[in-house]
Every structure is written in structure tokens, then in C-alpha cells.
């Protein structure tokens, strides 16, 4: 393979990784804006989050197309193939985080017409900020090829589980105190569950970075906090 072809391949590989970083930044904004819209009961911001999801989907499609083209046309060596495969999986996880952000925005537009549940939106925003921090560090670990940072992200998922469990118990209390709280609390519960799932996806990105750097997925089981609810909402 000539030096010219090698250089061209390296540029293409860098370009597709830059797309992943751009997608990560967009999704981080989606997470924070969705939580902010909920706390402020801001229907316009929620609608903006919903509309921007299309950009996330388009970026994932572009990343997948470019990564597939690299694999098909360049027959990359093992280390470069690992990068291309990691890019596929990270983009898929980011797209799903974007979907959960969109779902939060959709529920926010419903919740604004209901009585506010005291303190809940602020608690959910704090949980979302913790997940956004995980997401930022997961993307940074990819940029820097930092397996230690990836391991730290993976370990922090248990904190998200604990925050979710505490919120779930709080919502149960509100629902038992007043039946009028049941509908808004159910919406808030599904939002909290969406954010908990985002934490799982950030953890998955971190695990892919570990694979990229070391050639192996983490061997120890993923740390998890015991869940207090059987609900597992799936929304697209």
C-alpha cells in the first residue's frame, strides 16, 4: 500500500472519529436541554430538543456509512478495524441517548399541563447532569484512548442507579399521598427511567473504549445498584 493511500485512509479514519465527537457534543446538549426544559416547564425548549433529534439520527447514519465504506474499501489492519467497529457501536449508543432525550422532551410537553410535583424536576435535572458528565468523560476517554477514564465512567453508573431508586421511592410516596399525583408522577418516573438508561448507554460507550484500547472488554461484572422497580420502559 502506497504512502498516499495510507495517508488518505488515516484522514478518513480521523474524519469519522471527528463525527463521533461532534455527535457526542450534540447529544450532551440534548440531555441537558431536555432536563432544563422539564425543570423550567419550558415547552419551546422541549420542542427544540425534539426537533434536534433529527440531527442526531442523521449524524449516526453518516458515521455508519463512512465507517462501513472504510471497512469495505480499505481492508484495515486489526487496530484500525477495531476503531471502525468501535465507532459503529458508540454512534449507536449516542443515538439511543438522543432518543431518550427526545422522549423526555415529549413527556415534558404533557407534564406542563399538570400540577407540579415539588422538587422532582430539580432532582431529575441533577441526575441528568450526572449522566451528562459520564457522557462527556466517555467521549473524552475515546478521544484520549484513556482506559482509566473509561473505567471511572463505568464505575459511576451505580450512582445513577441509586439516584433513580431514590426518585422512584419519592414518586411512590407522592402517589400514595394524593391520587391526583399519580399521572404526573408516572410521567416523571418514566423520565427518570430514561435517564437511568442513558447511564447504562454511557457505560456501554466506556466499555467500547476499553475494548478499543486494550483489545478486550472489561472482565468484571458491571457495577449495578439493586433496582426497586420492574418497570423497563422502551421508547423510540
C-alpha positions, 0 to 999 in steps of 0.5 A: 500500500502506497504512502498516499493511500495510507495517508488518505485512509488515516484522514478518513479514519480521523474524519469519522472519529471527528463525527463521533465527537461532534455527535457526542457534543450534540447529544450532551446538549440534548440531555441537558436541554431536555432536563432544563426544559422539564425543570423550567416547564419550558415547552419551546425548549422541549420542542427544540430538543425534539426537533434536534433529534433529527440531527442526531439520527442523521449524524449516526447514519453518516458515521455508519456509512463512512465507517462501513465504506472504510471497512469495505474499501480499505481492508484495515489492519486489526487496530484500525478495524477495531476503531471502525467497529468501535465507532459503529457501536458508540454512534449507536449508543449516542443515538439511543441517548438522543432518543431518550432525550427526545422522549423526555422532551415529549413527556415534558410537553404533557407534564406542563399541563399538570400540577407540579410535583415539588422538587422532582424536576430539580432532582431529575435535572441533577441526575441528568447532569450526572449522566451528562458528565459520564457522557462527556468523560466517555467521549473524552476517554475515546478521544484520549484512548484513556482506559482509566477514564473509561473505567471511572465512567463505568464505575459511576453508573451505580450512582445513577442507579441509586439516584433513580431508586431514590426518585422512584421511592419519592414518586411512590410516596407522592402517589400514595399521598394524593391520587391526583399525583399519580399521572404526573408522577408516572410521567416523571418516573418514566423520565427518570427511567430514561435517564437511568438508561442513558447511564447504562448507554454511557457505560456501554460507550466506556466499555467500547473504549476499553475494548478499543484500547486494550483489545478486550472488554472489561472482565468484571461484572458491571457495577449495578445498584439493586433496582426497586422497580420492574418497570423497563420502559422502551421508547423510540 
